[in-house]
Each structure stands twice: as structure tokens, then as C-alpha cells.
Amino acid sequence: MRVFLIGYPGEMGGANTEAWHTVKLWRRAGFDVHLIPTWGFDNRWKLRLDALGCVTHVTRPENLERVPGLPGSPVVGFCNGEFLTHLHRFRALGCPLVWANCMTFLFDHEKKAFTDYGPADAFVFQSEFQRQQLEPQLAPLGYDTTIGHLIRGAFDLGEWEFRPRPHAANEPFVVGRVARPDADKWSSNTWRIYDRIAYRHRQSVVMGVDERTLAKLGSPPPWASILRPMAIPTSQYFGLLHCLLPVNGGARENWPRAGLEAMAAGVPVVAQNDWGWKEMIDHGVTGFLGSCDEELAHYAATLAYDEDLRQKMIAAAREKLVRELANPEVLAAAWVKLFETVTLCQKVAA
């Protein structure tokens, strides 16, 4: 089956990262994958995609109708505004429309596109929490629950080295958080929560700090270090940590890739007992979920003092990734079902 991704992979941002992992998953499943960058691309990514056997169509928006193979092929957009801008043109070409919103709210241009031209033919939700948040917002725009599909975000474990950092008693215990420099991703309580971790040799390294982040966090305490966005490769960053302790400042996590990355690298996660975290983490088994600042700090300290427990959680989280959350057979089967469904519906409608 031929499938078009509208957009292109990139280094930063959940949607760009997920695009890369999804394309790899599709190729592994045997799909003929084509991409239309909107409207420029990084040649380094093109070379990586070429090596997978993908086809990149470099075009201008006014020439969409001339893209070979596009008419009738399913087109997929991951939070891509240009997908929505040209939704009606894809529909006129007979393309089944597949939309994946990576947030827990609808953008204004998303509402307008579906109001003007009708909803997509299929919607991808990465978590049940996201589905519960978005379906009531989509219903007035013509959405029906039969076109919603729960598909966890593609995640290639092969890109991560499983190398947990050991921790011995009385050695520094390093907690951290990595996110894009969006104020809603960062809590103004971060330093206070970290300071409550009842472990004498507690340290912190966070990555994703710019002027916006600093305005939210405030100046780091002496025991904390800050890194700018992408200051070092993410895999190298996780190698510094004994525990990931992400605290959001407004954004409600749908299916946080940082959690998957930490689990793949061998870093246990202590997260808020809410949103998509509750579906990703089995409390007390593959990580900890804290319902308040005090609980978050307490669970981080627990890991600092109990290395055996920390290592058991690391192993359990990795096993859950392999078995379920990042299992390529499970994820590919869900995409195959989706594409078969929208293609069949398209034929019936014709």
C-alpha cells in the first residue's frame, strides 16, 4: 500500500520525532512510503529517509495535484498545519484523510478546517486520555467515534542504548527533566519539588532551557545545572540521570515521548499521577506516579535510597516497552487496520 506523510521528520518536537519513528514502522510493515515536506526539508533527513526506501516529493503547495501517486492514496498529518490548509485539495484528489493531533485540545485552524470541509476520515489518538479530551470537542465538527483509532506513538527501541547509570549509597543522585522550551511544559515549582527530595547528595540537570524556561523556573539553585535545547544528544543527556522527574506547568501530557525515551535508556520515571502518564506507567512497578509535590519528591528519594528497587523498575519498564508500548508488531497491526478501513470506506463511497 502507498501512504503519504504530509510533513517531514525533525530533531525537536514530539510530532517531528514521531514522524520519523512512524515512517520506520510503516516501512517495516511493508508500506510504500512517500513524503511531502511542507515546504522545505533538511537534506540530512532526506538521506536517512532515502536509505529506508522512502520517496520524498519536493514541491510547492500550488503543485500538489502534480505529485505522482498522490491521487487516491491515504495522506497522514501529525499536527501539521499545512495538512489542514490543503485538506480540501487532498479530498478532491480522492485521498483518505488521516489526522493525528498530538495535543489534548483543538487548534483554531483545526476547528476551521473541519468546519469548512468536514472531519478527516480517520483520527489517531495516542492515549485514552487524549481520546476522552478530544472526542467531545470534535463531535460538533462532524466526528463520529467509529473513525477514532487508538494507536500508541511509534517508538523504535533500536535507536536507544539501554545503559542504566548505577547509583551507590552516598553518591550524587541526579534527577532531571527534558522538554521543549514551551512555558506550559515547565512548572514554576520545579526547583522547590527537587529541593524536597530528602537525599543529601541530590543533584539536578534539566535540558530545554531558554529565556522562556528561565522565566518560569527562576534561577537554578547551586545543586542544579541547566542546558539549552538540544545542547547535547538526548541519549547522552539520559546517561547523566538516575531518575526522570518531569513536572508540567499547564500542558497536559498526552503520550509523553520523554517517558518512553527514559524507559528505553534505563532511567526510571517519577511523574504526575495524571493524563497519559497513568497509561504509560504502572505505579510501583515500572515507575512512580505522584499526586502532589510531596509525593513526587518522596518517590524520587525512595529511588535514591533503594538501588535494588530502582533497578527492578528499570528492568520492568524496559520489558513493558518491548512487550507492549513499543512493540512494532502491535503498532503496525493497528496502522494496517486503519489504512484498510479508510481505503475500503473510500471505495464504498465512490
PAZAVEX-685096 format. One record per residue (C-alpha): residue number from 1; x, y, z; residue in three letters. Coordinates in steps of 0.02 Angstrom, whole numbers, plus 50000, padded with zeros to 5 digits. Layout:
PAZAVEX-685096
> n|x|y|z|res
> NUM|X|Y|Z|ALA .
...
end
This chain:
PAZAVEX-685096
> n|x|y|z|res
> 1|50000|50000|50000|MET .
> 2|50060|50175|49958|ARG .
> 3|50049|50301|50102|VAL .
> 4|50090|50487|50102|PHE .
> 5|50153|50582|50254|LEU .
> 6|50120|50768|50241|ILE .
> 7|50267|50845|50332|GLY .
> 8|50443|50789|50373|TYR .
> 9|50541|50721|50520|PRO .
> 10|50648|50838|50626|GLY .
> 11|50758|50841|50779|GLU .
> 12|50645|50935|50901|MET .
> 13|50462|50919|50942|GLY .
> 14|50354|50768|50975|GLY .
> 15|50266|50770|50807|ALA .
> 16|50430|50783|50707|ASN .
> 17|50511|50645|50808|THR .
> 18|50358|50535|50797|GLU .
> 19|50352|50560|50608|ALA .
> 20|50524|50479|50594|TRP .
> 21|50482|50331|50705|HIS .
> 22|50314|50308|50617|THR .
> 23|50394|50307|50445|VAL .
> 24|50516|50174|50503|LYS .
> 25|50371|50072|50571|LEU .
> 26|50275|50088|50408|TRP .
> 27|50424|50032|50306|ARG .
> 28|50449|49883|50421|ARG .
> 29|50266|49839|50390|ALA .
> 30|50297|49843|50201|GLY .
> 31|50210|50007|50157|PHE .
> 32|50268|50108|50007|ASP .
> 33|50303|50271|50100|VAL .
> 34|50304|50442|50016|HIS .
> 35|50330|50610|50100|LEU .
> 36|50286|50788|50050|ILE .
> 37|50389|50911|50153|PRO .
> 38|50292|51072|50191|THR .
> 39|50378|51158|50109|TRP .
> 40|50564|51139|50138|GLY .
> 41|50670|50999|50206|PHE .
> 42|50837|50958|50286|ASP .
> 43|50943|50855|50167|ASN .
> 44|51015|50755|50312|ARG .
> 45|50840|50689|50347|TRP .
> 46|50811|50656|50163|LYS .
> 47|50966|50546|50157|LEU .
> 48|50904|50447|50307|ARG .
> 49|50733|50426|50226|LEU .
> 50|50812|50378|50060|ASP .
> 51|50906|50240|50150|ALA .
> 52|50741|50170|50212|LEU .
> 53|50672|50165|50035|GLY .
> 54|50554|50312|50059|CYS .
> 55|50516|50437|49920|VAL .
> 56|50522|50624|49953|THR .
> 57|50421|50737|49837|HIS .
> 58|50492|50912|49840|VAL .
> 59|50353|51026|49778|THR .
> 60|50267|51191|49806|ARG .
> 61|50091|51198|49877|PRO .
> 62|50017|51256|49712|GLU .
> 63|50083|51097|49629|ASN .
> 64|50006|50966|49745|LEU .
> 65|49895|50896|49608|GLU .
> 66|50051|50854|49507|ARG .
> 67|50132|50743|49638|VAL .
> 68|50147|50568|49562|PRO .
> 69|50046|50435|49651|GLY .
> 70|49956|50556|49767|LEU .
> 71|49778|50541|49699|PRO .
> 72|49684|50407|49795|GLY .
> 73|49824|50372|49919|SER .
> 74|49798|50391|50106|PRO .
> 75|49877|50551|50172|VAL .
> 76|49929|50571|50354|VAL .
> 77|49964|50729|50454|GLY .
> 78|50043|50739|50627|PHE .
> 79|49992|50909|50697|CYS .
> 80|50039|50983|50528|ASN .
> 81|49952|51148|50490|GLY .
> 82|49984|51135|50303|GLU .
> 83|49891|50969|50300|PHE .
> 84|49739|51063|50365|LEU .
> 85|49763|51210|50248|THR .
> 86|49756|51096|50096|HIS .
> 87|49636|50966|50167|LEU .
> 88|49504|51006|50036|HIS .
> 89|49629|50980|49894|ARG .
> 90|49682|50810|49961|PHE .
> 91|49499|50764|49974|ARG .
> 92|49467|50820|49794|ALA .
> 93|49607|50702|49741|LEU .
> 94|49515|50557|49823|GLY .
> 95|49642|50539|49964|CYS .
> 96|49580|50461|50126|PRO .
> 97|49625|50587|50262|LEU .
> 98|49709|50530|50423|VAL .
> 99|49738|50659|50559|TRP .
> 100|49841|50640|50718|ALA .
> 101|49828|50784|50841|ASN .
> 102|49970|50771|50965|CYS .
> 103|49886|50884|51094|MET .
> 104|49735|50872|51208|THR .
> 105|49647|51022|51131|PHE .
> 106|49597|51079|50956|LEU .
> 107|49690|51219|50870|PHE .
> 108|49585|51359|50796|ASP .
> 109|49642|51317|50619|HIS .
> 110|49599|51135|50653|GLU .
> 111|49421|51181|50701|LYS .
> 112|49405|51292|50548|LYS .
> 113|49467|51159|50427|ALA .
> 114|49347|51027|50492|PHE .
> 115|49204|51153|50499|THR .
> 116|49233|51208|50320|ASP .
> 117|49273|51040|50240|TYR .
> 118|49213|50906|50361|GLY .
> 119|49316|50796|50476|PRO .
> 120|49458|50683|50422|ALA .
> 121|49415|50503|50376|ASP .
> 122|49512|50436|50525|ALA .
> 123|49580|50511|50685|PHE .
> 124|49728|50439|50780|VAL .
> 125|49732|50453|50970|PHE .
> 126|49889|50403|51062|GLN .
> 127|49806|50380|51232|SER .
> 128|49632|50352|51301|GLU .
> 129|49654|50513|51397|PHE .
> 130|49679|50608|51234|GLN .
> 131|49529|50520|51156|ARG .
> 132|49420|50571|51305|GLN .
> 133|49477|50751|51289|GLN .
> 134|49462|50771|51101|LEU .
> 135|49307|50672|51052|GLU .
> 136|49184|50792|51137|PRO .
> 137|49272|50938|51051|GLN .
> 138|49267|50851|50882|LEU .
> 139|49085|50794|50892|ALA .
> 140|49010|50965|50841|PRO .
> 141|49125|50962|50689|LEU .
> 142|49050|50801|50619|GLY .
> 143|49163|50675|50705|TYR .
> 144|49094|50502|50742|ASP .
> 145|49175|50383|50866|THR .
> 146|49186|50246|50734|THR .
> 147|49326|50341|50645|ILE .
> 148|49436|50356|50800|GLY .
> 149|49585|50239|50821|HIS .
> 150|49694|50216|50975|LEU .
> 151|49873|50194|50912|ILE .
> 152|50018|50225|51030|ARG .
> 153|50156|50335|50962|GLY .
> 154|50283|50236|50861|ALA .
> 155|50446|50211|50954|PHE .
> 156|50598|50120|50884|ASP .
> 157|50692|50042|51029|LEU .
> 158|50838|50009|50913|GLY .
> 159|50884|50193|50920|GLU .
> 160|50916|50185|51108|TRP .
> 161|51056|50104|51205|GLU .
> 162|50994|50026|51366|PHE .
> 163|51128|50083|51487|ARG .
> 164|51062|50124|51661|PRO .
> 165|51176|50233|51765|ARG .
> 166|51216|50141|51927|PRO .
> 167|51196|50228|52093|HIS .
> 168|51286|50186|52255|ALA .
> 169|51245|50246|52430|ALA .
> 170|51308|50421|52472|ASN .
> 171|51347|50459|52290|GLU .
> 172|51260|50603|52200|PRO .
> 173|51085|50558|52141|PHE .
> 174|51041|50653|51983|VAL .
> 175|50861|50696|51937|VAL .
> 176|50809|50792|51784|GLY .
> 177|50682|50842|51655|ARG .
> 178|50696|50870|51466|VAL .
> 179|50566|50962|51361|ALA .
> 180|50549|51092|51227|ARG .
> 181|50559|51272|51292|PRO .
> 182|50372|51298|51300|ASP .
> 183|50317|51380|51463|ALA .
> 184|50171|51259|51483|ASP .
> 185|50294|51114|51483|LYS .
> 186|50384|51180|51638|TRP .
> 187|50321|51205|51815|SER .
> 188|50369|51353|51922|SER .
> 189|50376|51227|52066|ASN .
> 190|50516|51125|51986|THR .
> 191|50659|51183|52097|TRP .
> 192|50551|51176|52254|ARG .
> 193|50499|50997|52217|ILE .
> 194|50676|50944|52180|TYR .
> 195|50734|51031|52339|ASP .
> 196|50612|50925|52441|ARG .
> 197|50696|50763|52386|ILE .
> 198|50758|50702|52555|ALA .
> 199|50928|50643|52497|TYR .
> 200|51082|50739|52549|ARG .
> 201|51179|50717|52387|HIS .
> 202|51036|50763|52271|ARG .
> 203|51083|50848|52107|GLN .
> 204|50987|50901|51952|SER .
> 205|51017|50926|51766|VAL .
> 206|50875|50992|51657|VAL .
> 207|50881|51017|51468|MET .
> 208|50772|51131|51362|GLY .
> 209|50809|51297|51447|VAL .
> 210|50798|51465|51360|ASP .
> 211|50733|51635|51413|GLU .
> 212|50553|51571|51420|ARG .
> 213|50600|51422|51526|THR .
> 214|50704|51526|51646|LEU .
> 215|50561|51648|51667|ALA .
> 216|50455|51502|51728|LYS .
> 217|50586|51409|51830|LEU .
> 218|50683|51552|51904|GLY .
> 219|50871|51546|51934|SER .
> 220|50937|51371|51967|PRO .
> 221|50996|51328|52142|PRO .
> 222|51180|51283|52169|PRO .
> 223|51147|51096|52154|TRP .
> 224|51060|51112|51984|ALA .
> 225|51129|51130|51808|SER .
> 226|51035|51191|51655|ILE .
> 227|51061|51151|51471|LEU .
> 228|50990|51239|51321|ARG .
> 229|50876|51145|51200|PRO .
> 230|50971|51006|51111|MET .
> 231|51133|51058|51197|ALA .
> 232|51186|50876|51193|ILE .
> 233|51108|50723|51110|PRO .
> 234|50958|50662|51208|THR .
> 235|51036|50490|51229|SER .
> 236|51187|50571|51309|GLN .
> 237|51076|50675|51421|TYR .
> 238|50984|50523|51489|PHE .
> 239|51153|50446|51527|GLY .
> 240|51176|50582|51659|LEU .
> 241|51018|50539|51755|LEU .
> 242|50968|50419|51891|HIS .
> 243|50786|50475|51884|CYS .
> 244|50674|50574|51766|LEU .
> 245|50558|50688|51865|LEU .
> 246|50453|50788|51740|PRO .
> 247|50331|50916|51809|VAL .
> 248|50219|51013|51690|ASN .
> 249|50163|51192|51710|GLY .
> 250|49999|51188|51615|GLY .
> 251|50016|51065|51472|ALA .
> 252|49926|50900|51497|ARG .
> 253|50033|50760|51432|GLU .
> 254|49951|50650|51301|ASN .
> 255|50082|50517|51268|TRP .
> 256|50248|50592|51327|PRO .
> 257|50393|50532|51221|ARG .
> 258|50517|50585|51354|ALA .
> 259|50445|50447|51463|GLY .
> 260|50470|50317|51327|LEU .
> 261|50647|50380|51296|GLU .
> 262|50691|50371|51480|ALA .
> 263|50622|50195|51495|MET .
> 264|50719|50142|51340|ALA .
> 265|50881|50216|51407|ALA .
> 266|50863|50140|51580|GLY .
> 267|50805|50291|51679|VAL .
> 268|50656|50265|51798|PRO .
> 269|50517|50393|51788|VAL .
> 270|50429|50482|51931|VAL .
> 271|50285|50577|51850|ALA .
> 272|50123|50663|51893|GLN .
> 273|49977|50546|51928|ASN .
> 274|49876|50613|51784|ASP .
> 275|49846|50619|51596|TRP .
> 276|49938|50498|51481|GLY .
> 277|50064|50458|51617|TRP .
> 278|49934|50346|51700|LYS .
> 279|49926|50237|51545|GLU .
> 280|50114|50232|51519|MET .
> 281|50172|50194|51696|ILE .
> 282|50118|50053|51811|ASP .
> 283|50136|50136|51981|HIS .
> 284|50262|50048|52091|GLY .
> 285|50311|49928|51952|VAL .
> 286|50378|50021|51801|THR .
> 287|50391|50192|51886|GLY .
> 288|50305|50302|52013|PHE .
> 289|50154|50418|51997|LEU .
> 290|50142|50560|52122|GLY .
> 291|49979|50650|52161|SER .
> 292|50060|50803|52240|CYS .
> 293|50229|50889|52252|ASP .
> 294|50270|50799|52414|GLU .
> 295|50236|50628|52338|GLU .
> 296|50343|50666|52186|LEU .
> 297|50489|50714|52297|ALA .
> 298|50459|50564|52411|HIS .
> 299|50461|50438|52268|TYR .
> 300|50621|50513|52196|ALA .
> 301|50703|50497|52367|ALA .
> 302|50643|50317|52379|THR .
> 303|50738|50277|52220|LEU .
> 304|50891|50368|52285|ALA .
> 305|50896|50257|52440|TYR .
> 306|50841|50091|52365|ASP .
> 307|50951|50041|52218|GLU .
> 308|50878|49867|52209|ASP .
> 309|50704|49937|52186|LEU .
> 310|50767|50063|52059|ARG .
> 311|50848|49927|51955|GLN .
> 312|50692|49818|51964|LYS .
> 313|50588|49964|51899|MET .
> 314|50712|49997|51760|ILE .
> 315|50702|49816|51703|ALA .
> 316|50512|49810|51717|ALA .
> 317|50492|49970|51616|ALA .
> 318|50606|49906|51479|ARG .
> 319|50510|49742|51473|GLU .
> 320|50345|49835|51455|LYS .
> 321|50416|49935|51309|LEU .
> 322|50471|49777|51221|VAL .
> 323|50310|49682|51255|ARG .
> 324|50181|49819|51231|GLU .
> 325|50216|50005|51219|LEU .
> 326|50348|49998|51082|ALA .
> 327|50307|49828|51006|ASN .
> 328|50319|49856|50817|PRO .
> 329|50202|49711|50777|GLU .
> 330|50067|49780|50889|VAL .
> 331|50085|49958|50823|LEU .
> 332|50099|49906|50640|ALA .
> 333|49942|49799|50653|ALA .
> 334|49844|49949|50714|ALA .
> 335|49904|50055|50567|TRP .
> 336|49865|49916|50443|VAL .
> 337|49688|49905|50510|LYS .
> 338|49666|50094|50498|LEU .
> 339|49728|50105|50318|PHE .
> 340|49623|49956|50265|GLU .
> 341|49470|50037|50344|THR .
> 342|49489|50208|50263|VAL .
> 343|49533|50134|50094|THR .
> 344|49380|50020|50098|LEU .
> 345|49267|50164|50151|CYS .
> 346|49337|50268|50008|GLN .
> 347|49295|50132|49882|LYS .
> 348|49120|50111|49951|VAL .
> 349|49090|50299|49944|ALA .
> 350|49149|50303|49764|ALA .
end
